[in-house]
Amino acid sequence: MAPLYDLFLLLDPAAPDERRAEIVANAQSAISDGGGEVVGVHDWGLRQMAYEIDHKAEAEYHFIQFTAPPELIEQLNQPLRITDDVIRHRIIRLDPGTPPPPGPPPARERNVIDERDRDDDDERPRSRRSSYESR
């Protein structure tokens, strides 16, 4: 039985949609052509990265779970390493009995402030004021 792997792709959001779809399709076909089998494909969408890579703060996240012979991993790594619109990729071998992949993490809402957190005279939320100002 071939080992189970996870492939994480972080793609440049500035690339055209067709190009990003082509990269994911090429990865899937490379897995299938190399004797592997795609178990699941998950599109996690545009997300904020933990830190900037190549002056980019966001990336489009894709997650592919597959089984493949170990020789296929290097054949899959090489094209992803040199593809311009791939910001980062990582292939992780999973231990037997690993649970199925989780769904995409919830998107964080930015700059959404609850109206109950405001005073009539101050536009800043209470949590952003110093303790001296809230007296």
N, CA, C and O atoms as a DFTB+ gen file, in Angstrom:
540 C
 N C O
     1  1       0.843      -1.189       0.000
     2  2       0.000       0.000       0.000
     3  2       0.884       1.247       0.000
     4  3       1.846       1.333       0.763
     5  1       0.556       2.205      -0.853
     6  2       1.339       3.434      -0.972
     7  2       1.045       4.353       0.210
     8  3      -0.079       4.388       0.711
     9  1       2.056       5.093       0.653
    10  2       1.850       6.033       1.771
    11  2       0.889       7.159       1.392
    12  3       0.701       7.474       0.217
    13  1       0.294       7.748       2.412
    14  2      -0.623       8.872       2.249
    15  2       0.154      10.168       2.476
    16  3       0.942      10.269       3.417
    17  1      -0.073      11.163       1.604
    18  2       0.641      12.443       1.680
    19  2      -0.356      13.597       1.651
    20  3      -1.467      13.470       1.137
    21  1       0.072      14.723       2.214
    22  2      -0.630      16.000       2.093
    23  2       0.258      16.939       1.295
    24  3       1.456      17.036       1.561
    25  1      -0.313      17.627       0.326
    26  2       0.396      18.650      -0.435
    27  2      -0.303      19.976      -0.175
    28  3      -1.490      20.128      -0.462
    29  1       0.440      20.935       0.371
    30  2      -0.075      22.285       0.588
    31  2       0.527      23.191      -0.468
    32  3       1.742      23.201      -0.669
    33  1      -0.324      23.953      -1.144
    34  2       0.125      24.907      -2.157
    35  2      -0.309      26.304      -1.739
    36  3      -1.481      26.525      -1.438
    37  1       0.616      27.236      -1.719
    38  2       0.311      28.641      -1.510
    39  2       0.595      29.335      -2.823
    40  3       1.746      29.438      -3.248
    41  1      -0.461      29.810      -3.465
    42  2      -0.339      30.393      -4.795
    43  2      -0.479      31.905      -4.736
    44  3      -1.171      32.454      -3.879
    45  1       0.202      32.567      -5.677
    46  2       0.198      34.024      -5.762
    47  2      -1.190      34.512      -6.161
    48  3      -1.680      34.140      -7.228
    49  1      -1.841      35.339      -5.332
    50  2      -3.177      35.826      -5.679
    51  2      -3.168      36.798      -6.855
    52  3      -4.218      37.060      -7.442
    53  1      -2.001      37.338      -7.209
    54  2      -1.916      38.262      -8.344
    55  2      -1.920      37.510      -9.679
    56  3      -2.137      38.121     -10.726
    57  1      -1.687      36.210      -9.655
    58  2      -1.707      35.409     -10.884
    59  2      -3.151      35.282     -11.369
    60  3      -4.077      35.281     -10.558
    61  1      -3.351      35.174     -12.677
    62  2      -4.716      35.004     -13.195
    63  2      -5.359      33.720     -12.660
    64  3      -4.667      32.748     -12.354
    65  1      -6.670      33.731     -12.556
    66  2      -7.407      32.572     -12.050
    67  2      -7.102      31.315     -12.863
    68  3      -6.963      30.226     -12.307
    69  1      -7.001      31.474     -14.176
    70  2      -6.723      30.324     -15.041
    71  2      -5.367      29.714     -14.716
    72  3      -5.211      28.493     -14.724
    73  1      -4.398      30.556     -14.435
    74  2      -3.042      30.075     -14.130
    75  2      -3.037      29.311     -12.809
    76  3      -2.403      28.261     -12.708
    77  1      -3.730      29.820     -11.800
    78  2      -3.782      29.131     -10.512
    79  2      -4.495      27.794     -10.650
    80  3      -4.062      26.800     -10.066
    81  1      -5.588      27.758     -11.418
    82  2      -6.299      26.497     -11.653
    83  2      -5.414      25.514     -12.416
    84  3      -5.460      24.309     -12.169
    85  1      -4.607      26.036     -13.345
    86  2      -3.699      25.188     -14.127
    87  2      -2.631      24.554     -13.226
    88  3      -2.282      23.388     -13.413
    89  1      -2.117      25.303     -12.264
    90  2      -1.094      24.770     -11.354
    91  2      -1.668      23.624     -10.532
    92  3      -1.024      22.585     -10.385
    93  1      -2.880      23.803      -9.991
    94  2      -3.520      22.753      -9.194
    95  2      -3.811      21.533     -10.071
    96  3      -3.595      20.397      -9.648
    97  1      -4.301      21.769     -11.291
    98  2      -4.591      20.657     -12.210
    99  2      -3.314      19.924     -12.600
   100  3      -3.314      18.698     -12.705
   101  1      -2.229      20.659     -12.817
   102  2      -0.948      20.024     -13.161
   103  2      -0.435      19.159     -12.013
   104  3       0.110      18.079     -12.246
   105  1      -0.601      19.619     -10.791
   106  2      -0.172      18.831      -9.634
   107  2      -0.995      17.545      -9.546
   108  3      -0.449      16.471      -9.295
   109  1      -2.302      17.658      -9.751
   110  2      -3.160      16.474      -9.699
   111  2      -2.814      15.489     -10.816
   112  3      -2.784      14.280     -10.583
   113  1      -2.553      15.989     -12.021
   114  2      -2.227      15.086     -13.124
   115  2      -0.850      14.460     -12.924
   116  3      -0.639      13.309     -13.306
   117  1       0.094      15.200     -12.329
   118  2       1.416      14.624     -12.045
   119  2       1.296      13.483     -11.044
   120  3       2.002      12.481     -11.153
   121  1       0.409      13.633     -10.076
   122  2       0.179      12.572      -9.089
   123  2      -0.412      11.346      -9.786
   124  3       0.062      10.228      -9.589
   125  1      -1.442      11.558     -10.597
   126  2      -2.103      10.448     -11.290
   127  2      -1.165       9.773     -12.294
   128  3      -1.123       8.545     -12.372
   129  1      -0.418      10.567     -13.058
   130  2       0.489      10.019     -14.070
   131  2       1.659       9.269     -13.450
   132  3       2.219       8.371     -14.077
   133  1       2.033       9.627     -12.229
   134  2       3.165       8.986     -11.563
   135  2       2.784       7.757     -10.769
   136  3       3.616       7.207     -10.048
   137  1       1.555       7.316     -10.886
   138  2       1.138       6.108     -10.179
   139  2       0.470       6.368      -8.850
   140  3       0.261       5.435      -8.074
   141  1       0.128       7.619      -8.565
   142  2      -0.553       7.965      -7.320
   143  2      -2.045       8.102      -7.533
   144  3      -2.548       7.980      -8.650
   145  1      -2.732       8.354      -6.450
   146  2      -4.184       8.535      -6.501
   147  2      -4.563       9.711      -5.611
   148  3      -4.206       9.752      -4.434
   149  1      -5.288      10.665      -6.182
   150  2      -5.754      11.835      -5.417
   151  2      -6.930      11.395      -4.555
   152  3      -7.917      10.862      -5.061
   153  1      -6.815      11.626      -3.238
   154  2      -7.856      11.250      -2.290
   155  2      -8.817      12.411      -2.061
   156  3     -10.025      12.206      -1.944
   157  1      -8.288      13.618      -1.996
   158  2      -9.141      14.782      -1.754
   159  2      -8.453      16.065      -2.182
   160  3      -7.231      16.187      -2.096
   161  1      -9.250      17.019      -2.644
   162  2      -8.752      18.334      -3.036
   163  2      -9.597      19.372      -2.307
   164  3     -10.826      19.339      -2.370
   165  1      -8.935      20.286      -1.620
   166  2      -9.640      21.310      -0.846
   167  2      -9.073      22.679      -1.213
   168  3      -7.860      22.887      -1.185
   169  1      -9.949      23.595      -1.551
   170  2      -9.579      24.971      -1.849
   171  2      -9.932      25.809      -0.629
   172  3     -11.106      25.998      -0.310
   173  1      -8.909      26.308       0.045
   174  2      -9.143      27.091       1.255
   175  2      -9.266      28.581       0.959
   176  3      -9.518      29.367       1.872
   177  1      -9.095      28.979      -0.279
   178  2      -9.298      30.367      -0.669
   179  2      -8.156      31.296      -0.275
   180  3      -7.079      30.858       0.128
   181  1      -8.422      32.574      -0.403
   182  2      -7.438      33.611      -0.102
   183  2      -7.347      33.804       1.407
   184  3      -8.354      34.025       2.079
   185  1      -6.129      33.717       1.928
   186  2      -5.916      33.835       3.375
   187  2      -4.672      34.680       3.653
   188  3      -3.751      34.758       2.840
   189  1      -4.678      35.292       4.798
   190  2      -3.530      36.048       5.291
   191  2      -2.447      35.056       5.709
   192  3      -2.736      34.087       6.412
   193  1      -1.210      35.284       5.287
   194  2      -0.107      34.417       5.708
   195  2       0.434      34.897       7.057
   196  3       0.222      36.045       7.447
   197  1       1.121      34.025       7.748
   198  2       1.680      34.373       9.060
   199  2       2.764      35.439       8.927
   200  3       2.954      36.250       9.833
   201  1       3.468      35.436       7.811
   202  2       4.501      36.435       7.550
   203  2       4.602      36.626       6.042
   204  3       4.196      35.757       5.270
   205  1       5.142      37.763       5.629
   206  2       5.256      38.056       4.203
   207  2       6.317      37.176       3.555
   208  3       7.371      36.915       4.135
   209  1       6.018      36.727       2.347
   210  2       6.968      35.982       1.529
   211  2       7.036      36.715       0.198
   212  3       6.011      36.896      -0.459
   213  1       8.217      37.136      -0.206
   214  2       8.384      37.890      -1.452
   215  2       7.471      39.113      -1.497
   216  3       6.891      39.422      -2.538
   217  1       7.347      39.802      -0.377
   218  2       6.548      41.023      -0.239
   219  2       5.057      40.774      -0.485
   220  3       4.336      41.681      -0.900
   221  1       4.604      39.568      -0.233
   222  2       3.187      39.227      -0.366
   223  2       2.661      38.831       1.005
   224  3       3.257      37.999       1.689
   225  1       1.546      39.427       1.402
   226  2       0.970      39.146       2.720
   227  2      -0.137      38.100       2.657
   228  3      -0.483      37.511       3.680
   229  1      -0.699      37.860       1.469
   230  2      -1.789      36.904       1.305
   231  2      -1.420      35.880       0.239
   232  3      -0.584      36.127      -0.630
   233  1      -2.067      34.730       0.333
   234  2      -1.882      33.679      -0.665
   235  2      -3.179      32.904      -0.795
   236  3      -4.014      32.893       0.111
   237  1      -3.329      32.260      -1.934
   238  2      -4.464      31.372      -2.139
   239  2      -4.013      29.973      -1.733
   240  3      -3.062      29.432      -2.299
   241  1      -4.698      29.391      -0.751
   242  2      -4.303      28.103      -0.178
   243  2      -5.052      26.957      -0.856
   244  3      -6.268      27.017      -1.042
   245  1      -4.309      25.919      -1.220
   246  2      -4.881      24.684      -1.770
   247  2      -4.272      23.511      -1.023
   248  3      -3.097      23.533      -0.657
   249  1      -5.076      22.500      -0.805
   250  2      -4.672      21.330      -0.036
   251  2      -5.079      20.089      -0.822
   252  3      -6.257      19.906      -1.128
   253  1      -4.110      19.237      -1.149
   254  2      -4.375      18.012      -1.897
   255  2      -3.871      16.840      -1.060
   256  3      -2.713      16.822      -0.645
   257  1      -4.741      15.867      -0.815
   258  2      -4.343      14.656      -0.108
   259  2      -4.288      13.530      -1.135
   260  3      -5.214      13.366      -1.928
   261  1      -3.193      12.746      -1.121
   262  2      -3.017      11.725      -2.135
   263  2      -2.174      10.572      -1.616
   264  3      -1.446      10.705      -0.632
   265  1      -2.287       9.430      -2.303
   266  2      -1.411       8.290      -2.065
   267  2      -0.485       8.195      -3.263
   268  3      -0.894       8.463      -4.393
   269  1       0.757       7.815      -3.020
   270  2       1.733       7.739      -4.111
   271  2       2.941       6.931      -3.671
   272  3       3.233       6.831      -2.480
   273  1       3.644       6.352      -4.644
   274  2       4.911       5.717      -4.304
   275  2       5.939       6.789      -3.918
   276  3       5.866       7.912      -4.416
   277  1       6.885       6.465      -3.048
   278  2       7.850       7.467      -2.585
   279  2       8.661       8.128      -3.707
   280  3       9.083       9.275      -3.559
   281  1       8.888       7.426      -4.829
   282  2       9.668       8.005      -5.936
   283  2       8.970       9.207      -6.564
   284  3       9.621      10.088      -7.125
   285  1       7.659       9.238      -6.467
   286  2       6.889      10.310      -7.089
   287  2       7.098      11.652      -6.397
   288  3       6.926      12.697      -7.024
   289  1       7.458      11.644      -5.145
   290  2       7.543      12.890      -4.372
   291  2       8.564      13.849      -4.977
   292  3       8.274      15.037      -5.115
   293  1       9.745      13.367      -5.338
   294  2      10.757      14.249      -5.944
   295  2      10.307      14.724      -7.320
   296  3      10.575      15.864      -7.701
   297  1       9.624      13.862      -8.068
   298  2       9.107      14.261      -9.380
   299  2       8.041      15.341      -9.244
   300  3       7.881      16.164     -10.145
   301  1       7.326      15.350      -8.154
   302  2       6.303      16.360      -7.895
   303  2       6.924      17.639      -7.334
   304  3       6.470      18.740      -7.647
   305  1       7.955      17.495      -6.509
   306  2       8.626      18.646      -5.893
   307  2       9.292      19.556      -6.919
   308  3       9.166      20.777      -6.832
   309  1       9.991      18.984      -7.879
   310  2      10.793      19.765      -8.821
   311  2       9.969      20.791      -9.604
   312  3      10.334      21.966      -9.599
   313  1       8.880      20.410     -10.275
   314  2       8.123      21.434     -11.006
   315  2       7.504      22.497     -10.093
   316  3       7.428      23.668     -10.467
   317  1       7.063      22.093      -8.901
   318  2       6.477      23.073      -7.979
   319  2       7.532      24.062      -7.493
   320  3       7.231      25.234      -7.267
   321  1       8.759      23.594      -7.334
   322  2       9.854      24.446      -6.865
   323  2      10.177      25.550      -7.866
   324  3      10.552      26.653      -7.468
   325  1      10.035      25.267      -9.165
   326  2      10.449      26.249     -10.172
   327  2       9.275      27.000     -10.805
   328  3       9.489      27.862     -11.658
   329  1       8.053      26.692     -10.405
   330  2       6.880      27.397     -10.947
   331  2       6.772      28.765     -10.289
   332  3       6.763      28.881      -9.064
   333  1       6.690      29.801     -11.125
   334  2       6.724      31.179     -10.615
   335  2       5.586      31.529      -9.678
   336  3       5.820      32.201      -8.673
   337  1       4.383      31.111      -9.958
   338  2       3.232      31.544      -9.176
   339  2       2.984      30.702      -7.928
   340  3       1.989      30.913      -7.235
   341  1       3.873      29.751      -7.627
   342  2       3.794      28.991      -6.381
   343  2       4.669      29.725      -5.369
   344  3       5.892      29.757      -5.507
   345  1       4.043      30.312      -4.356
   346  2       4.802      31.034      -3.329
   347  2       5.515      30.031      -2.434
   348  3       6.707      30.179      -2.166
   349  1       4.799      29.016      -1.970
   350  2       5.365      27.938      -1.145
   351  2       4.592      26.667      -1.405
   352  3       3.428      26.706      -1.802
   353  1       5.241      25.541      -1.181
   354  2       4.558      24.254      -1.195
   355  2       5.236      23.352      -0.183
   356  3       6.408      23.536       0.144
   357  1       4.499      22.388       0.301
   358  2       5.033      21.445       1.280
   359  2       4.327      20.116       1.081
   360  3       3.102      20.062       0.977
   361  1       5.107      19.048       1.030
   362  2       4.554      17.698       0.954
   363  2       4.902      16.997       2.257
   364  3       6.068      16.942       2.649
   365  1       3.889      16.462       2.927
   366  2       4.058      15.839       4.239
   367  2       3.543      14.406       4.163
   368  3       2.413      14.166       3.738
   369  1       4.372      13.466       4.575
   370  2       3.941      12.074       4.631
   371  2       3.176      11.865       5.936
   372  3       3.652      12.233       7.010
   373  1       1.991      11.275       5.835
   374  2       1.146      11.063       6.996
   375  2       1.348       9.667       7.560
   376  3       1.585       8.716       6.816
   377  1       1.257       9.552       8.851
   378  2       1.329       8.253       9.516
   379  2       0.035       7.500       9.289
   380  3      -1.016       8.119       9.122
   381  1       0.089       6.163       9.277
   382  2      -1.158       5.393       9.154
   383  2      -2.099       5.730      10.310
   384  3      -1.664       5.895      11.449
   385  1      -3.378       5.827      10.005
   386  2      -4.372       6.145      11.027
   387  2      -4.579       7.624      11.245
   388  3      -5.323       8.018      12.143
   389  1      -3.926       8.463      10.431
   390  2      -4.110       9.908      10.554
   391  2      -5.551      10.258      10.190
   392  3      -6.067       9.749       9.195
   393  1      -6.208      11.109      10.964
   394  2      -7.605      11.462      10.653
   395  2      -7.690      12.208       9.327
   396  3      -6.691      12.746       8.850
   397  1      -8.878      12.242       8.734
   398  2      -9.045      12.964       7.471
   399  2      -8.774      14.451       7.664
   400  3      -8.798      14.949       8.790
   401  1      -8.515      15.160       6.563
   402  2      -8.174      16.577       6.695
   403  2      -9.351      17.393       7.195
   404  3     -10.501      17.091       6.877
   405  1      -9.070      18.419       7.971
   406  2     -10.150      19.302       8.424
   407  2     -10.594      20.199       7.285
   408  3      -9.906      20.324       6.272
   409  1     -11.729      20.809       7.456
   410  2     -12.195      21.787       6.485
   411  2     -11.337      23.033       6.596
   412  3     -10.454      23.102       7.450
   413  1     -11.581      24.004       5.757
   414  2     -10.778      25.217       5.828
   415  2     -10.996      25.931       7.153
   416  3     -12.106      25.941       7.685
   417  1      -9.936      26.527       7.682
   418  2     -10.108      27.291       8.920
   419  2     -11.031      28.477       8.666
   420  3     -11.077      28.996       7.551
   421  1     -11.762      28.908       9.682
   422  2     -12.681      30.035       9.470
   423  2     -11.913      31.305       9.145
   424  3     -10.861      31.576       9.725
   425  1     -12.442      32.066       8.226
   426  2     -11.816      33.333       7.857
   427  2     -12.025      34.335       8.977
   428  3     -13.113      34.433       9.544
   429  1     -10.986      35.066       9.284
   430  2     -11.102      36.092      10.311
   431  2     -11.667      37.355       9.684
   432  3     -11.241      37.774       8.608
   433  1     -12.625      37.952      10.364
   434  2     -13.178      39.208       9.879
   435  2     -12.270      40.327      10.357
   436  3     -11.893      40.390      11.527
   437  1     -11.928      41.207       9.429
   438  2     -11.022      42.298       9.760
   439  2     -11.807      43.571      10.040
   440  3     -12.773      43.888       9.345
   441  1     -11.384      44.282      11.050
   442  2     -11.918      45.601      11.369
   443  2     -13.430      45.597      11.574
   444  3     -14.097      46.588      11.275
   445  1     -13.967      44.515      12.071
   446  2     -15.385      44.468      12.398
   447  2     -15.503      44.701      13.890
   448  3     -14.964      43.939      14.692
   449  1     -16.206      45.749      14.254
   450  2     -16.311      46.138      15.653
   451  2     -17.777      46.104      16.039
   452  3     -18.629      46.657      15.343
   453  1     -18.054      45.467      17.125
   454  2     -19.417      45.376      17.620
   455  2     -19.869      46.761      18.068
   456  3     -19.137      47.467      18.762
   457  1     -21.067      47.143      17.670
   458  2     -21.590      48.465      18.021
   459  2     -21.743      48.636      19.525
   460  3     -21.675      49.761      20.020
   461  1     -21.949      47.542      20.270
   462  2     -22.078      47.651      21.730
   463  2     -20.756      48.032      22.383
   464  3     -20.721      48.394      23.559
   465  1     -19.672      47.951      21.623
   466  2     -18.349      48.229      22.167
   467  2     -17.968      49.700      22.005
   468  3     -16.845      50.079      22.339
   469  1     -18.858      50.518      21.511
   470  2     -18.548      51.927      21.286
   471  2     -19.318      52.817      22.268
   472  3     -20.418      52.484      22.710
   473  1     -18.713      53.937      22.586
   474  2     -19.412      54.998      23.296
   475  2     -19.919      55.984      22.251
   476  3     -19.405      56.024      21.133
   477  1     -20.900      56.760      22.601
   478  2     -21.432      57.740      21.655
   479  2     -20.418      58.824      21.320
   480  3     -20.409      59.340      20.203
   481  1     -19.570      59.172      22.273
   482  2     -18.646      60.284      22.067
   483  2     -17.282      59.855      21.520
   484  3     -16.486      60.721      21.158
   485  1     -16.989      58.589      21.448
   486  2     -15.674      58.137      20.995
   487  2     -15.850      57.044      19.952
   488  3     -16.580      56.080      20.183
   489  1     -15.199      57.182      18.823
   490  2     -15.324      56.229      17.722
   491  2     -14.476      54.971      17.923
   492  3     -14.722      53.950      17.280
   493  1     -13.477      55.039      18.813
   494  2     -12.630      53.861      19.028
   495  2     -13.333      52.862      19.931
   496  3     -14.048      53.261      20.850
   497  1     -13.145      51.577      19.687
   498  2     -13.740      50.588      20.592
   499  2     -13.088      50.667      21.966
   500  3     -11.936      51.081      22.088
   501  1     -13.819      50.274      22.988
   502  2     -13.301      50.337      24.356
   503  2     -12.025      49.536      24.530
   504  3     -11.128      49.935      25.274
   505  1     -11.945      48.406      23.842
   506  2     -10.774      47.545      24.004
   507  2      -9.504      48.194      23.487
   508  3      -8.410      47.752      23.837
   509  1      -9.614      49.232      22.663
   510  2      -8.431      49.878      22.107
   511  2      -8.018      51.121      22.886
   512  3      -7.005      51.744      22.568
   513  1      -8.790      51.484      23.899
   514  2      -8.435      52.635      24.711
   515  2      -7.598      52.210      25.903
   516  3      -7.719      51.089      26.396
   517  1      -6.778      53.087      26.344
   518  2      -5.992      52.758      27.536
   519  2      -6.900      52.809      28.761
   520  3      -7.988      53.382      28.711
   521  1      -6.457      52.216      29.843
   522  2      -7.271      52.202      31.061
   523  2      -7.460      53.617      31.591
   524  3      -8.469      53.899      32.237
   525  1      -6.509      54.512      31.332
   526  2      -6.626      55.882      31.784
   527  2      -7.783      56.587      31.053
   528  3      -8.537      57.340      31.670
   529  1      -7.923      56.340      29.731
   530  2      -8.942      57.005      28.945
   531  2     -10.345      56.512      29.285
   532  3     -11.306      57.264      29.126
   533  1     -10.487      55.292      29.742
   534  2     -11.826      54.754      29.987
   535  2     -12.397      55.185      31.327
   536  3     -13.534      54.833      31.640
   537  1     -11.662      55.922      32.116
   538  2     -12.158      56.390      33.413
   539  2     -13.050      57.570      33.278
   540  3     -13.550      58.083      34.279
